[in-house]
Amino acid sequence: MRLTTLTDYALRVLIYAAAAGDRLITIEETAKAYNISRAHLMKVVNALAHAGYIRAVRGRSGGFTLAKQPEEINLGAVLRVTESDFTLVECFASGNQCLITHCCRLPNVMNEALNAFIGTFDKYTLADFVLAQRDFTPPLSPTKERRGPEFALQAT
């Protein structure tokens, strides 16, 4: 399963907004901090504001800030708002043409896996990931660290 860019950026926006505390931050500032598209962030901020996670202030000295405390922002709930398609296999969608839909038991496993995936995010709130504003300063030398995926070893 892969999260959309919308979800990725939404989580980053929330982390950045949490680091800023009560200070209004701008889309421009956030885009610069992450070196990502301002146009994408406008869509993300709009979605997060519509869902009630951030409060947007329009105008010349506007910006946005968290609308809730970090401990009130559940990451699983954010995923449910930002991910538009949890259709893991064809038979989960309308217009399914799979020949074995009537007897296949694989969707049960797919649903179990999807629930485990989202359930992991349900265990965490934004408060578990709050950073300091200084953490958004780029490192002096580029990092070559690759993170994930890491699969747990299966007992045989």
C-alpha positions in Angstrom: 0.0 0.0 0.0 1.3 3.4 -0.8 -0.1 6.7 0.6 -0.9 9.5 -1.8 1.1 12.7 -2.0 -1.9 14.4 -0.4 -1.6 12.3 2.7 2.2 12.6 2.8 2.0 16.4 2.6 -0.9 16.6 5.0 1.1 14.8 7.7 4.1 17.1 7.0 1.9 20.2 7.2 0.5 19.1 10.5 4.0 18.4 11.9 5.2 21.8 10.7 2.1 23.6 12.1 2.6 21.8 15.5 6.2 22.9 15.6 5.1 26.5 15.1 2.7 26.5 18.1 0.2 29.3 18.0 2.1 31.3 15.3 0.3 31.6 12.0 2.4 30.0 9.2 2.0 30.4 5.5 1.8 28.0 2.6 4.9 29.8 1.2 6.9 29.2 4.4 5.9 25.6 4.6 6.6 25.0 0.9 10.1 26.5 1.4 10.8 24.4 4.6 10.0 21.2 2.8 11.1 22.2 -0.7 7.8 21.1 -2.2 5.2 22.7 -4.5 3.2 25.6 -3.2 0.3 24.6 -5.5 0.2 21.1 -3.9 0.3 22.7 -0.4 -2.7 24.9 -1.2 -4.8 21.9 -1.9 -3.5 20.1 1.2 -4.1 23.1 3.5 -7.6 23.5 2.0 -8.4 19.8 2.7 -7.0 20.0 6.3 -9.0 23.2 7.0 -12.2 21.7 5.5 -11.7 18.6 7.8 -11.2 20.9 10.8 -7.5 20.0 11.5 -6.2 23.5 10.8 -7.6 27.0 11.0 -7.0 29.1 7.9 -6.9 32.9 8.2 -7.3 34.8 4.9 -5.8 38.0 3.9 -2.5 39.8 3.6 -1.2 38.8 7.1 -3.1 35.4 7.0 -1.8 31.9 7.3 -2.8 28.8 9.1 -2.4 27.1 12.5 -3.6 24.0 14.1 -7.3 24.1 14.9 -6.9 21.3 17.6 -4.3 20.4 20.1 -1.8 17.8 18.7 -3.1 15.1 21.0 -6.5 15.6 19.5 -5.4 14.9 16.0 -5.4 11.1 15.3 -3.3 10.0 12.4 -5.7 7.3 11.3 -8.5 9.8 11.1 -6.2 12.1 9.0 -5.6 9.1 6.6 -9.3 8.5 6.3 -9.8 12.1 5.2 -6.9 12.4 2.8 -6.9 8.9 1.2 -9.6 8.7 -1.4 -9.1 5.1 -2.5 -8.7 2.1 -0.3 -9.6 -0.2 -3.1 -6.8 -2.7 -2.8 -8.1 -5.2 -5.4 -10.6 -5.1 -8.2 -13.4 -6.7 -6.3 -13.5 -3.9 -3.8 -14.5 -1.5 -6.6 -17.8 -1.0 -8.4 -17.7 -2.6 -11.9 -15.9 -5.6 -10.6 -15.3 -8.2 -13.3 -13.3 -10.8 -11.4 -14.5 -14.3 -12.3 -14.0 -15.8 -8.8 -15.6 -13.0 -6.7 -18.5 -15.2 -5.6 -16.1 -17.7 -3.9 -12.8 -16.0 -3.3 -11.6 -15.6 0.2 -8.7 -13.3 -0.5 -10.8 -10.1 0.2 -11.0 -11.2 3.8 -7.2 -11.1 4.0 -7.0 -7.8 2.2 -9.5 -6.3 4.6 -7.6 -7.6 7.5 -4.4 -6.1 6.2 -6.0 -2.8 5.5 -7.5 -2.6 8.9 -4.1 -3.5 10.5 -2.5 -0.7 8.4 -5.0 2.0 9.3 -5.2 0.5 12.9 -1.5 1.2 13.3 -2.0 4.9 12.5 -5.0 4.9 14.8 -2.6 4.3 17.7 -0.9 7.6 17.2 -1.7 11.3 17.4 0.2 14.3 16.1 1.5 14.8 19.6 3.7 11.7 19.1 5.5 13.5 16.3 5.9 17.1 17.3 9.3 18.5 16.4 11.0 21.7 17.4 11.1 24.6 14.9 14.9 24.2 14.7 14.4 20.6 13.3 13.3 22.2 10.0 16.8 23.6 9.3 18.5 21.6 6.6 21.5 19.6 7.7 24.9 20.9 6.7 25.7 17.8 4.7 23.1 15.9 2.7 21.9 12.8 4.3 22.0 9.5 2.4 19.9 7.6 4.9 17.2 5.5 3.3 14.3 4.7 5.6 12.0 1.7 5.2 10.5 -0.5 4.3 11.4 -2.8 7.1 9.5 -6.1 7.2 9.3 -8.0 10.5 10.9 -11.4 10.2 8.4 -14.2 10.0 8.8 -17.3 12.2 8.8 -20.4 10.2 
